[in-house]
Amino acid sequence: MNGSVSEKLTQLCGKPLERATDREVYLALLRLVEELAGQRVEPVRGRKLYYISAEFLMGKLLSNNLINLGLYDQVRDCLERTGHRLSDIEELEPEPSLGNGGLGRLAACFLDSLATLNLPGDGIGLRYHCGLFRQKFADGRQTELPDPWLTDEGWAKRTDTVYPVELAGTVYQARLYRLAVTGYNGGTNQLNLFDLDTVDESVITGGIAMDKTCVDKNLTLFLYPDDSDEAGRLLRIYQQYLMVSAGAQLILAECEARGCTLHDLPDYAAIQINDTHPSMVIPELIRLLEQRGIGFDEAVDIVTRTCAYTNHTILAEALETWPRTYLEQVVPQLMPIIQQLDALARTRSDDGTTAIIDDRGGVHMAHMDIHFTHSTNGVAALHTEILKSSELANFYKLYPEKFNNKTNGITFRRWLLACNPRLTGEIESLIGPGFKQGAGQLEGLLPLARDRAVLERLGGIKRANKEDLARWLEEKQGARVDPAAMFSIQSKRLHAYKRQQLNLLYLIHQYFEIQAGHMPPVPLVSIFGAKAAPAYTIAKDIIHALLTLSAVIDETPEVRQWLQIVFVENYNVTAAEKMIPACDLSEQISLASKEASGTGNMKFMLNGAVTLGTMDGANVEIAQRVGEENIYIFGQSSGQVIHRYDAGDYRAREWYDADPNLRRAIDFLTGPEMLARGSAESLGRLRDDLMNSDWFQTLPDFNAYLVRKGQALADYAHDPLGWQSKCLTNIAKAGYFSSDRTIAEYDRDIWHLG
Ligand SMILES: *Cc1c(COP(=O)(O)O)cnc(C)c1O
């Protein structure tokens, strides 16, 4: 950059920084980043990636952009000299929460790694006016509020590009907004977000409810509008088609501008379909190619060679199936193509289970993806194996060459450099700065696993981070915790398969044990962060039970000294960045076979937490790398779980009847202490579910969880250096889980960019 950062910022502010407000400085920083990012845009030569995703859970961008542009230290120091604090200025930045959880955060990490590796790869998504709802606790329950993030000045810039998109017979104009994505010492790519000019926040009628009928006003108002009624489900199809139709038109226009004849589209574009939400891009591209004079068979071949599909889950509820009547209503122009694709798929197999349109008129989006893309990948080794051997076995028989695994990853720039400067500085002083771009170099820490001075410093860093978190919790929600306690954290979406209820039963068990005089080896602060989908009753019941138990414990001084529950309100990327560096024990306790990968597990490991987890998702690969002495594994194996489902012989009631500890914990939910503060209806429903249904098999893993967690607490309390050594090994072995590695593998096996 010409001139110093302070001269440049002064110029952008139009006044000396000492006299500028934080807001003026923030706007100057936005422009500075924009200008420098623009200088790093490279012309695209070969094939370019388009990553289409309904979600991009970006989080705040200012600090990350400053780090990636190599300006962070200079800006921070310059601001300090002139009476500002970068952390205060970050507070002014609204948070784009355009995603639910792991899947959306993965898309954001991938954009960072693409730009860092200097690969040409843009995102395509929607410019939702409100991201995932803002969570507020009232009377021990979750309530949902809109979370608008758009302001006049922001990262996403309006362009003059609009594409016509026909929805239910009406043509809408989709406007392109662009957000620069900077790489670390790398290039700049774009996140392309589409929106309608007519969308109007005044149709929100209270909370996150809105008038669902006026599509021109509500189309991009919310990420995942409530789909408990038909209008809401139709709205999701409207959104998906807006995204893929405008996206497909953008892709074709960009490729044609570079000389593509469309017959050679696969030489210019690679399209990654992130889960099934963007699947309609397949028939839409075929439609657009046919419009431009290409025959159906060739169009199918072109699209198959251009597109690839990532499967993110084996939960049946998430494998989208739309009634064909919905598609006929919203996208009648696609139905003839989908029918032709179905007919073609049926010629490739007489196995009805691989058809696109089933006998009841359900259109299976994942089936269309697998037939008409050249690659289907799972997101962790175990997940891909389960896809091949059970969930998608019939497809694997048909197309063994299409199936491959790409274990998820996280960007180390956000999840280490930005969120944990203390640890970053220590690692750099021990092994130099190379790990920031070459994550594998973290293994250079391994020889220090017995170095007392290093381990003590790591312990000191964790302690300082825990003190920071304690301060934040007190300021944010008045929760006071002792940083000398062990911090265990379970932060992720609330879902029964992730089993926050298992942690709940453990905490109730400890409540009884402490009252009986059986003290744990160290006080425990159990921290949660989780949003439940607004219509997901049992998930909300679990939140209510945890909040109620937390209050019960707080009013029981003899227990409170040993055990505390803090539920962080409105878990989002910013909260994650505060919580993860302060974690001792990372709770990754999903029912084996159900968590496709997880990426929270990787973030915690990288920040020196030890995992307590089941052999599920990427936990399996973490365990392989760190070795069994550096992770606490418990519970049924995925094979046992799958077998139990196949046999259909799981009866929660038998486990409840057989184990007095379990019975005591479950009965406590509707005992007098809880009912004095909580809702009988909600707590009763949760107790009933655990006793009589428990679809995600919490009870069979209860005892193993108690034992293993007890062991972790004892190790932490009795051998602090041994514990730090485990933490160091986890950091050293985290390199594999960099999204730079994941993206390099996608490029090597699927995309072949540049
Ligand atoms: C990483 C992340 C997730 C994913 O967490 P999992 O434990 O993998 O489910 C969800 N939400 C936020 C805000 C995240 O940063």
Ligand as a Chemical Component Dictionary entry (heavy atoms), coordinates in Angstrom:
data_LIG
# 
_chem_comp.id                   LIG 
_chem_comp.type                 NON-POLYMER 
_chem_comp.pdbx_formal_charge   0 
_chem_comp.three_letter_code    LIG 
# 
loop_
_chem_comp_atom.comp_id 
_chem_comp_atom.atom_id 
_chem_comp_atom.alt_atom_id 
_chem_comp_atom.type_symbol 
_chem_comp_atom.charge 
_chem_comp_atom.model_Cartn_x 
_chem_comp_atom.model_Cartn_y 
_chem_comp_atom.model_Cartn_z 
_chem_comp_atom.pdbx_ordinal 
LIG C1 C1 C 0 -18.903 -24.305 13.518 1  
LIG C2 C2 C 0 -20.251 -23.794 13.810 2  
LIG C3 C3 C 0 -21.341 -24.663 13.820 3  
LIG C4 C4 C 0 -21.204 -26.150 13.552 4  
LIG O1 O1 O 0 -21.019 -26.824 14.786 5  
LIG P1 P1 P 0 -21.146 -28.422 14.858 6  
LIG O2 O2 O 0 -20.679 -28.731 16.237 7  
LIG O3 O3 O 0 -20.233 -28.970 13.822 8  
LIG O4 O4 O 0 -22.563 -28.746 14.638 9  
LIG C5 C5 C 0 -22.591 -24.162 14.120 10 
LIG N1 N1 N 0 -22.770 -22.854 14.394 11 
LIG C6 C6 C 0 -21.744 -21.987 14.411 12 
LIG C7 C7 C 0 -22.003 -20.565 14.746 13 
LIG C8 C8 C 0 -20.451 -22.416 14.112 14 
LIG O5 O5 O 0 -19.449 -21.543 14.118 15 
# 
loop_
_chem_comp_bond.comp_id 
_chem_comp_bond.atom_id_1 
_chem_comp_bond.atom_id_2 
_chem_comp_bond.value_order 
_chem_comp_bond.pdbx_ordinal 
LIG C1 C2 SING 1  
LIG C2 C3 SING 2  
LIG C2 C8 DOUB 3  
LIG C3 C4 SING 4  
LIG C3 C5 DOUB 5  
LIG C4 O1 SING 6  
LIG O1 P1 SING 7  
LIG P1 O2 DOUB 8  
LIG P1 O3 SING 9  
LIG P1 O4 SING 10 
LIG C5 N1 SING 11 
LIG N1 C6 DOUB 12 
LIG C6 C7 SING 13 
LIG C6 C8 SING 14 
LIG C8 O5 SING 15 
# 
